[in-house]
Amino acid sequence: MDFVIKVMPKGEIELPDEIKAQLRPGDEYQVFLIENSIVLKKIQKELDIKEWFRRIEELGPDPNQPTLE
């Protein structure tokens, strides 16, 4: 999927909603300059147990959870 963004006079960029939806507070990215391209690569952090449970809780109940019925 390709997106076009515009650089504002002060250097800010407006990201499309599809990109913003992938970003989470605290995420970190490496930035690479390759010829005439700028590449962002997410830094994968190891999850601690607290963060793992937080993410599971964020997902909510599984509608396909098997039951004993």
Buried (B, 14 or more C-beta within 10 A) or exposed (E): EEEEEEEEEEEEEEEEEEEEEEEEEEEEEEEEEEEEEEEEEEEEEEEEEEEEEEEEEEEEEEEEEEEEE
